[in-house]
Amino acid sequence: MAGVFINYRSDDSPYAASLVDERIRREFGPEQVFLDCRDLHGGIDFEPELWRRMASSTILLVLIGPNWLTLTDRSGAPRIDNPDDFVRSEIRTAFAQRKLVLPVLLQQASKPQADTLPADIAALSNRQYVHLRRRQAAMDLDHLVEELARFVPPPAAASPPAPAPSITIGNLIEGPARIRGDVIGHDKITYNNGGGA
């Protein structure tokens, strides 16, 4: 299950998706973060896998750069106005599935207002947002991680190593001799014959 699904435009502040992906994977584990360009490998049927990963996520991060609203398709129409635009479709699906939708404003980008958005994703304008600015990237990523930590569990902790077994000399020395662990120098060990440890 990918706890966090990263929604972005590859030609709008392209550094940001990789930066966010790297940091939150390190924080929460790679299995809890989905970024299409990293996780969808050659030969995969793209759309079914994309929507499967969306369904298994709990949070949609919407990375919004300065050109997010104004980028156009080949005909010159704003991409966001196309119902089949993947960015718009992912946001619409996240709202329909009642996921947490968190806008991340890149650089000096402003949060889109409802009247600039298609009706099916206009609710994006009501969501609290966080910033990701290049000069404050470390601080802003720390804040993003804090926000996500309220909803995404940390990676499973590694099991602590088993304690080393106590060593019994047994019959090598007359009586139940045991190493007490008093080490003097490099290899001189004090033994305790027949008594407590």
PASE-124518 format. One line per field, with one value per residue: residue in three letters; x, y negated, z of N, C-alpha, C in turn; residue number from 1. Coordinates in Angstrom, 1 decimal, decimal comma, always signed. Layout:
% PASE-124518
type (ALA ...)
n.x (X ...)
n.y (Y ...)
n.z (Z ...)
ca.x (X ...)
ca.y (Y ...)
ca.z (Z ...)
c.x (X ...)
c.y (Y ...)
c.z (Z ...)
seq (NUM ...)
//
This chain:
% PASE-124518
type (MET ALA GLY VAL PHE ILE ASN TYR ARG SER ASP ASP SER PRO TYR ALA ALA SER LEU VAL ASP GLU ARG ILE ARG ARG GLU PHE GLY PRO GLU GLN VAL PHE LEU ASP CYS ARG ASP LEU HIS GLY GLY ILE ASP PHE GLU PRO GLU LEU TRP ARG ARG MET ALA SER SER THR ILE LEU LEU VAL LEU ILE GLY PRO ASN TRP LEU THR LEU THR ASP ARG SER GLY ALA PRO ARG ILE ASP ASN PRO ASP ASP PHE VAL ARG SER GLU ILE ARG THR ALA PHE ALA GLN ARG LYS LEU VAL LEU PRO VAL LEU LEU GLN GLN ALA SER LYS PRO GLN ALA ASP THR LEU PRO ALA ASP ILE ALA ALA LEU SER ASN ARG GLN TYR VAL HIS LEU ARG ARG ARG GLN ALA ALA MET ASP LEU ASP HIS LEU VAL GLU GLU LEU ALA ARG PHE VAL PRO PRO PRO ALA ALA ALA SER PRO PRO ALA PRO ALA PRO SER ILE THR ILE GLY ASN LEU ILE GLU GLY PRO ALA ARG ILE ARG GLY ASP VAL ILE GLY HIS ASP LYS ILE THR TYR ASN ASN GLY GLY GLY ALA)
n.x (+0,8 +0,6 +1,0 +1,1 +0,4 +1,8 +1,0 +1,6 +2,9 +5,1 +6,4 +6,3 +8,0 +9,9 +11,8 +10,7 +9,0 +10,7 +12,3 +10,5 +9,6 +12,0 +12,6 +10,3 +10,1 +12,4 +11,7 +9,3 +9,4 +9,9 +7,7 +5,5 +5,0 +4,0 +5,2 +4,7 +6,7 +8,7 +7,7 +6,1 +6,9 +8,6 +6,5 +4,2 +0,7 -0,4 -2,6 -4,6 -2,9 -2,1 -4,5 -5,1 -3,0 -3,7 -6,2 -5,2 -3,9 -3,7 -3,3 -3,2 -0,8 -0,6 +1,3 +1,9 +3,0 +4,3 +3,2 +1,1 -1,7 -1,8 -0,4 -0,5 -2,1 -1,4 -3,2 -3,4 -5,1 -5,9 -4,5 -5,7 -8,4 -9,2 -11,1 -9,9 -7,3 -4,5 -3,6 -5,8 -7,7 -6,7 -6,9 -9,6 -10,5 -9,3 -10,8 -13,4 -12,9 -12,6 -10,1 -7,3 -6,4 -3,7 -2,4 +0,7 +2,5 +4,7 +7,7 +6,9 +4,3 +0,7 -2,2 -4,7 -7,8 -11,3 -12,9 -11,2 -10,8 -11,8 -15,2 -15,3 -13,0 -12,8 -12,9 -10,3 -9,4 -10,1 -8,5 -6,1 -2,7 +0,8 +4,1 +6,8 +9,8 +12,7 +14,9 +14,3 +14,1 +14,9 +13,8 +11,1 +10,5 +10,8 +8,6 +6,5 +6,9 +6,2 +3,5 +2,5 +3,1 +1,1 -0,7 +0,4 +1,9 +5,1 +7,9 +8,2 +9,9 +13,2 +13,9 +15,3 +18,7 +19,3 +20,1 +23,5 +24,4 +25,1 +28,3 +29,4 +32,0 +32,1 +33,2 +35,8 +37,3 +37,9 +35,0 +32,0 +32,8 +32,4 +32,5 +33,0 +33,2 +35,0 +37,3 +40,7 +43,2 +43,9 +43,1 +42,9 +41,0 +39,0 +38,1 +35,4 +35,2 +32,8 +31,3 +28,9 +27,9)
n.y (+1,2 -2,2 -4,9 -7,6 -9,4 -10,9 -13,7 -15,6 -17,9 -17,2 -19,2 -21,5 -23,1 -20,8 -19,7 -19,2 -17,0 -14,8 -15,6 -15,7 -13,0 -11,6 -12,4 -11,8 -9,1 -8,2 -8,9 -7,5 -5,0 -3,2 -1,7 -3,1 -5,3 -6,7 -7,4 -8,0 -8,0 -6,6 -4,3 -2,9 -0,6 +0,5 +2,1 +2,4 +2,1 -1,0 -2,8 -1,1 -0,2 -2,7 -3,6 -1,6 -2,0 -4,5 -3,9 -2,5 -4,3 -6,8 -9,5 -12,3 -14,2 -17,3 -18,8 -22,1 -24,3 -27,4 -27,6 -25,9 -26,1 -27,3 -25,9 -24,5 -22,3 -20,6 -21,9 -24,4 -24,8 -25,2 -22,6 -21,8 -22,2 -20,0 -17,2 -14,6 -15,0 -13,9 -15,0 -16,5 -14,4 -12,6 -14,2 -14,6 -12,0 -11,4 -13,1 -11,9 -9,5 -10,2 -10,9 -12,3 -15,4 -17,2 -20,3 -21,3 -24,1 -25,3 -27,1 -30,4 -30,0 -30,4 -29,4 -27,9 -29,6 -28,9 -29,7 -29,6 -27,0 -23,8 -22,6 -20,1 -19,7 -21,9 -22,0 -21,9 -24,4 -24,9 -23,6 -23,3 -24,2 -23,5 -24,9 -24,6 -25,7 -26,6 -27,8 -27,4 -24,7 -22,5 -23,1 -23,4 -20,8 -19,3 -20,3 -19,3 -16,6 -16,4 -17,0 -14,9 -12,8 -12,6 -11,0 -8,9 -5,9 -5,2 -3,5 +0,0 +0,9 +2,1 +5,4 +5,7 +6,8 +10,1 +10,9 +11,7 +15,1 +16,4 +17,6 +20,8 +22,5 +25,0 +28,3 +27,8 +26,5 +27,3 +27,8 +25,7 +23,5 +20,1 +17,5 +14,4 +11,9 +9,9 +8,1 +7,7 +5,7 +6,9 +9,6 +10,9 +12,7 +12,9 +15,5 +17,1 +19,5 +21,8 +20,0 +17,2 +15,2)
n.z (+0,0 -0,9 +1,0 +0,4 -2,5 -5,2 -7,0 -9,9 -12,3 -14,9 -16,3 -14,8 -12,5 -12,3 -10,6 -8,2 -7,7 -7,6 -5,4 -3,3 -3,3 -2,7 -0,1 +1,5 +1,0 +2,3 +4,9 +5,5 +4,2 +1,1 +0,2 +0,9 -0,6 -3,7 -6,9 -10,2 -12,3 -11,1 -10,1 -12,0 -14,2 -17,3 -19,7 -18,1 -17,9 -18,0 -17,1 -15,6 -13,5 -12,4 -11,3 -9,5 -7,7 -6,8 -5,5 -3,3 -1,8 +0,8 +1,0 -1,1 -2,5 -4,0 -6,2 -6,8 -9,1 -10,4 -13,0 -13,1 -13,5 -16,0 -18,0 -21,3 -23,7 -26,9 -28,6 -27,6 -25,5 -22,0 -20,0 -17,6 -18,1 -19,5 -19,1 -19,1 -18,4 -16,6 -14,2 -13,3 -13,3 -11,3 -9,0 -8,9 -8,6 -6,1 -4,4 -4,8 -3,6 -1,0 +0,1 +1,9 +0,7 -0,1 -0,9 -2,2 -2,4 -4,8 -4,9 -5,7 -6,1 -6,0 -4,2 -6,2 -6,9 -6,4 -8,5 -10,7 -11,2 -12,6 -12,0 -10,9 -9,4 -7,8 -5,0 -4,2 -3,7 -1,1 +0,6 +3,2 +2,8 +2,2 +1,9 -0,5 -1,1 -2,9 -1,6 +1,1 +1,3 +3,0 +5,5 +4,7 +3,8 +6,1 +7,5 +5,8 +6,2 +8,9 +8,8 +7,2 +8,9 +10,7 +9,6 +8,1 +8,9 +10,6 +9,1 +9,7 +12,6 +12,9 +14,2 +17,5 +18,0 +19,1 +22,5 +23,4 +24,1 +27,3 +28,2 +29,0 +30,6 +31,5 +31,8 +31,2 +33,0 +36,4 +38,1 +38,1 +36,2 +35,1 +32,6 +33,9 +32,8 +33,4 +32,0 +31,5 +30,1 +26,8 +26,5 +28,9 +31,1 +34,0 +36,0 +37,7 +39,9 +40,8 +42,2 +42,4 +39,6)
ca.x (+0,0 +1,3 +0,2 +1,2 +0,4 +2,3 +0,4 +2,5 +3,1 +6,5 +7,0 +6,0 +8,9 +10,1 +12,7 +10,0 +8,4 +11,8 +12,8 +9,5 +9,6 +13,2 +12,5 +9,3 +10,5 +13,4 +11,1 +8,2 +9,7 +9,5 +6,4 +4,4 +5,1 +3,9 +5,5 +4,5 +7,9 +9,6 +7,1 +5,5 +8,0 +8,3 +5,6 +3,0 -0,5 -0,2 -3,8 -5,1 -1,9 -2,2 -5,7 -5,0 -2,2 -4,5 -7,1 -4,6 -3,3 -4,5 -3,1 -2,8 +0,0 -0,8 +2,4 +1,4 +4,0 +3,8 +2,5 +0,2 -3,0 -1,7 +0,2 -1,5 -1,9 -1,0 -4,1 -3,3 -6,1 -5,3 -4,6 -6,6 -9,8 -9,5 -11,5 -9,1 -6,0 -4,2 -3,5 -7,2 -8,4 -6,2 -7,5 -11,1 -10,7 -9,0 -12,0 -14,4 -12,6 -12,5 -8,8 -6,8 -5,8 -2,8 -1,7 +2,1 +2,8 +6,1 +8,3 +6,0 +2,9 -0,4 -3,2 -5,8 -9,1 -12,3 -13,4 -10,2 -10,7 -13,0 -16,1 -15,1 -11,9 -12,8 -12,7 -8,9 -9,1 -10,5 -7,6 -4,9 -1,6 +2,1 +5,0 +8,1 +10,6 +14,1 +15,9 +13,9 +13,7 +15,1 +12,8 +9,7 +10,3 +10,6 +7,2 +5,7 +7,0 +5,4 +2,1 +2,2 +3,3 -0,2 -1,6 +1,2 +2,7 +6,5 +8,3 +8,4 +11,2 +13,9 +13,9 +16,5 +19,5 +19,1 +21,3 +24,5 +24,2 +26,2 +29,2 +29,7 +33,2 +31,8 +34,2 +37,2 +38,0 +37,3 +33,8 +31,1 +33,4 +31,8 +33,2 +32,3 +33,2 +35,9 +38,4 +41,8 +44,0 +43,2 +42,6 +43,0 +39,7 +38,9 +37,1 +34,9 +35,0 +31,9 +30,5 +28,0 +28,5)
ca.y (+0,0 -3,5 -5,9 -8,9 -9,4 -12,3 -14,3 -16,6 -18,1 -17,1 -20,4 -22,6 -22,9 -19,4 -19,2 -19,1 -15,6 -13,9 -16,0 -15,2 -11,6 -11,1 -12,7 -11,0 -7,6 -8,0 -9,0 -6,5 -3,8 -3,3 -1,1 -4,0 -6,4 -6,3 -8,4 -7,2 -7,8 -5,7 -3,0 -2,3 -0,1 +0,9 +3,3 +2,3 +1,4 -2,2 -3,3 -0,3 -0,2 -4,0 -3,8 -0,7 -2,6 -5,6 -3,4 -2,0 -5,4 -7,5 -10,9 -12,8 -15,4 -18,0 -19,7 -23,2 -25,2 -28,7 -27,4 -24,7 -26,4 -27,9 -25,0 -24,1 -21,1 -21,0 -22,8 -25,7 -24,9 -24,8 -21,2 -21,6 -22,2 -18,7 -16,2 -13,5 -15,4 -13,0 -15,7 -16,7 -13,1 -12,1 -15,0 -14,3 -10,6 -11,4 -13,6 -11,0 -8,4 -10,8 -10,9 -13,6 -16,1 -18,3 -21,0 -21,8 -25,2 -25,3 -28,5 -31,5 -29,7 -30,7 -28,3 -28,3 -29,9 -28,0 -30,1 -29,3 -25,5 -23,1 -22,4 -18,8 -19,8 -23,3 -21,9 -22,0 -25,7 -25,0 -22,7 -23,9 -23,9 -23,7 -25,4 -24,0 -26,7 -26,1 -28,3 -26,9 -23,3 -21,6 -23,5 -23,1 -19,3 -18,9 -20,6 -18,4 -15,3 -16,5 -16,9 -13,5 -11,8 -12,4 -10,0 -7,8 -5,2 -5,1 -2,2 +1,0 +0,8 +3,4 +6,1 +5,5 +8,0 +11,0 +10,8 +12,8 +16,1 +16,5 +18,7 +21,7 +23,2 +26,4 +29,2 +27,4 +26,1 +28,1 +27,1 +25,0 +22,2 +19,3 +16,2 +13,3 +10,7 +8,9 +8,1 +6,8 +5,7 +7,3 +11,0 +11,6 +12,8 +13,4 +16,6 +17,3 +21,0 +22,3 +18,9 +16,5 +14,4)
ca.z (+0,0 -0,9 +1,8 -0,3 -4,0 -5,6 -8,2 -10,3 -13,7 -15,1 -16,8 -13,9 -11,4 -12,4 -9,5 -6,9 -7,4 -7,1 -4,1 -2,3 -3,3 -2,1 +1,3 +2,2 +1,0 +3,4 +6,2 +5,7 +3,5 -0,3 -0,1 +1,3 -1,5 -5,1 -7,9 -11,4 -13,1 -10,5 -9,8 -13,2 -15,0 -18,6 -19,9 -17,2 -18,4 -17,2 -16,4 -14,5 -12,3 -11,8 -10,5 -8,4 -6,7 -6,2 -4,6 -2,2 -1,1 +1,7 +0,9 -2,4 -2,5 -5,3 -6,3 -7,7 -9,4 -10,9 -14,2 -12,9 -14,1 -17,3 -19,0 -22,3 -24,6 -28,3 -29,3 -26,9 -24,4 -20,7 -19,7 -16,5 -18,6 -20,1 -18,1 -19,1 -17,9 -15,5 -12,9 -12,9 -13,0 -10,0 -7,9 -8,9 -8,0 -4,7 -3,7 -4,8 -2,7 +0,3 +0,6 +2,3 -0,4 +0,5 -1,9 -1,9 -3,3 -5,1 -5,1 -5,3 -6,6 -5,2 -4,3 -7,1 -6,4 -6,9 -9,8 -11,7 -11,3 -13,0 -10,9 -10,2 -8,4 -7,2 -3,6 -3,9 -3,2 +0,3 +1,4 +3,7 +2,0 +2,7 +0,9 -0,8 -1,7 -3,0 -0,5 +2,4 +1,0 +4,1 +6,5 +4,2 +3,7 +7,5 +7,8 +5,1 +6,9 +10,1 +8,4 +6,8 +10,0 +11,4 +8,8 +7,5 +9,9 +10,3 +8,7 +10,8 +13,3 +12,8 +15,5 +18,1 +18,0 +20,3 +23,4 +23,3 +25,1 +28,3 +27,8 +30,1 +30,3 +31,8 +32,3 +30,8 +34,3 +37,4 +38,7 +37,1 +36,0 +34,1 +32,4 +34,6 +31,9 +33,8 +31,0 +31,8 +28,9 +25,6 +26,5 +30,2 +31,7 +35,4 +36,1 +39,1 +40,1 +41,8 +42,9 +41,6 +38,5)
c.x (+0,9 +0,5 +0,1 +1,3 +0,8 +1,8 +1,2 +2,4 +4,6 +7,2 +6,7 +6,9 +9,3 +11,0 +11,9 +9,5 +9,5 +12,3 +11,8 +9,6 +10,8 +13,1 +11,5 +9,5 +11,5 +12,8 +10,1 +8,4 +9,1 +8,1 +5,2 +4,3 +4,9 +4,2 +5,6 +5,8 +8,9 +9,0 +6,4 +6,6 +7,6 +7,4 +4,4 +1,9 -0,7 -1,5 -4,3 -4,2 -2,0 -3,4 -5,7 -4,1 -2,9 -5,5 -6,5 -3,9 -4,2 -4,4 -2,7 -2,1 -0,1 +0,3 +2,0 +2,5 +3,4 +3,0 +1,5 -1,1 -2,9 -1,0 -0,9 -1,1 -1,5 -1,9 -4,1 -4,3 -5,5 -5,5 -5,6 -8,1 -10,2 -9,9 -10,6 -7,6 -5,7 -4,2 -4,9 -7,9 -8,0 -6,8 -8,9 -11,3 -10,4 -10,2 -13,1 -14,2 -12,4 -11,1 -8,4 -6,1 -5,0 -2,1 -0,3 +2,4 +4,3 +6,6 +7,3 +4,6 +1,9 -1,4 -4,3 -7,1 -10,1 -12,8 -12,4 -10,1 -11,9 -13,9 -15,7 -13,8 -11,8 -12,6 -11,2 -8,6 -9,4 -9,5 -6,5 -3,7 -0,3 +3,0 +6,2 +8,9 +12,0 +15,0 +15,5 +13,5 +13,8 +14,0 +11,3 +9,5 +10,1 +9,1 +6,3 +5,7 +6,2 +3,9 +1,7 +2,3 +2,0 -1,0 -0,9 +2,0 +4,2 +6,8 +8,5 +9,8 +11,9 +13,9 +15,3 +17,3 +19,3 +20,4 +22,2 +24,3 +25,4 +27,0 +29,6 +31,0 +33,0 +32,9 +35,7 +38,0 +37,2 +36,2 +33,1 +31,7 +32,7 +32,6 +32,4 +32,3 +34,2 +37,2 +39,5 +42,8 +43,2 +42,5 +42,7 +41,6 +39,7 +37,8 +36,6 +34,5 +34,0 +31,1 +29,5 +28,7 +29,0)
c.y (-1,2 -4,5 -7,2 -8,7 -10,8 -12,6 -15,5 -16,8 -18,1 -18,3 -21,7 -22,4 -21,4 -18,8 -18,7 -17,7 -14,7 -14,3 -15,5 -13,7 -11,0 -11,3 -11,9 -9,5 -7,3 -8,0 -7,9 -5,2 -3,8 -2,7 -1,9 -5,2 -6,0 -7,6 -7,6 -7,0 -6,9 -4,3 -2,3 -1,9 +0,3 +2,1 +3,3 +1,6 +0,2 -2,6 -2,4 -0,3 -1,6 -4,1 -2,8 -1,3 -3,8 -5,0 -2,9 -3,0 -6,1 -9,0 -11,3 -14,1 -16,0 -19,0 -20,8 -24,2 -26,5 -28,6 -26,3 -24,9 -26,8 -27,0 -24,5 -22,8 -21,6 -21,9 -24,2 -25,8 -24,5 -23,3 -20,9 -21,6 -20,9 -17,7 -15,0 -13,8 -14,6 -13,8 -16,0 -15,4 -12,5 -12,9 -14,7 -12,9 -10,6 -12,0 -12,6 -9,8 -8,9 -10,7 -12,3 -14,2 -17,3 -19,0 -21,4 -22,9 -25,4 -26,8 -29,5 -31,2 -30,0 -29,5 -28,8 -28,6 -29,1 -28,4 -30,0 -27,8 -24,9 -22,7 -21,1 -18,7 -21,2 -23,2 -22,0 -23,4 -25,9 -24,2 -23,5 -23,4 -24,0 -24,3 -24,5 -25,0 -26,3 -26,5 -27,8 -25,4 -22,4 -21,8 -23,1 -21,6 -18,8 -19,2 -19,7 -17,0 -15,3 -16,4 -15,5 -12,5 -11,6 -11,4 -8,8 -7,2 -5,2 -3,7 -1,3 +0,9 +2,2 +4,1 +5,9 +6,8 +8,8 +10,9 +12,0 +13,8 +16,1 +17,8 +19,5 +22,5 +24,7 +27,2 +28,9 +27,0 +26,8 +27,3 +26,3 +23,6 +21,4 +18,0 +15,1 +12,0 +9,6 +9,0 +7,1 +6,8 +6,2 +8,7 +11,7 +11,6 +13,4 +14,4 +16,7 +18,7 +21,2 +21,2 +18,3 +15,7 +13,1)
c.z (+0,0 -0,1 +1,1 -1,8 -4,4 -6,9 -8,6 -11,8 -14,0 -15,6 -16,1 -12,6 -11,3 -11,3 -8,3 -6,6 -6,9 -5,7 -3,0 -2,2 -2,5 -0,5 +2,0 +2,1 +2,1 +4,7 +6,5 +5,0 +2,1 -0,6 +0,2 +0,5 -2,9 -6,0 -9,2 -12,1 -12,4 -10,3 -10,9 -14,2 -16,4 -18,7 -19,1 -18,0 -17,5 -16,4 -15,3 -13,2 -11,6 -10,8 -9,4 -7,3 -6,0 -5,2 -3,3 -1,3 -0,1 +1,6 -0,6 -2,2 -3,9 -5,3 -7,3 -7,9 -10,0 -12,2 -14,2 -13,6 -15,6 -18,4 -20,0 -23,0 -26,0 -29,0 -28,7 -25,8 -23,1 -20,4 -18,6 -16,9 -19,2 -19,1 -18,0 -18,7 -16,7 -14,2 -12,4 -12,5 -11,6 -8,9 -7,8 -8,2 -6,5 -3,9 -3,7 -3,8 -1,3 +0,9 +1,1 +1,1 +0,1 -0,6 -1,4 -2,9 -3,5 -5,5 -4,8 -5,8 -5,5 -5,3 -5,2 -6,4 -7,1 -8,3 -11,0 -12,0 -11,9 -11,8 -10,1 -9,3 -7,7 -5,7 -3,2 -3,3 -1,7 +1,2 +1,9 +3,0 +2,8 +1,5 +0,7 -1,7 -1,8 -1,9 +0,9 +2,3 +2,2 +5,2 +6,0 +4,1 +5,1 +7,9 +7,1 +5,8 +8,2 +9,8 +8,0 +7,9 +10,8 +10,8 +8,3 +8,7 +9,6 +9,8 +9,9 +11,3 +13,1 +14,2 +16,1 +18,1 +19,3 +21,2 +23,2 +24,4 +26,1 +28,0 +29,1 +29,7 +30,6 +32,3 +31,9 +32,0 +35,4 +38,1 +37,7 +36,9 +34,9 +33,8 +33,0 +33,7 +32,4 +32,9 +31,4 +30,6 +27,7 +25,8 +27,8 +30,8 +33,0 +35,4 +37,6 +39,2 +41,2 +42,5 +42,0 +40,5 +38,9)
seq (1 2 3 4 5 6 7 8 9 10 11 12 13 14 15 16 17 18 19 20 21 22 23 24 25 26 27 28 29 30 31 32 33 34 35 36 37 38 39 40 41 42 43 44 45 46 47 48 49 50 51 52 53 54 55 56 57 58 59 60 61 62 63 64 65 66 67 68 69 70 71 72 73 74 75 76 77 78 79 80 81 82 83 84 85 86 87 88 89 90 91 92 93 94 95 96 97 98 99 100 101 102 103 104 105 106 107 108 109 110 111 112 113 114 115 116 117 118 119 120 121 122 123 124 125 126 127 128 129 130 131 132 133 134 135 136 137 138 139 140 141 142 143 144 145 146 147 148 149 150 151 152 153 154 155 156 157 158 159 160 161 162 163 164 165 166 167 168 169 170 171 172 173 174 175 176 177 178 179 180 181 182 183 184 185 186 187 188 189 190 191 192 193 194 195 196 197)
//
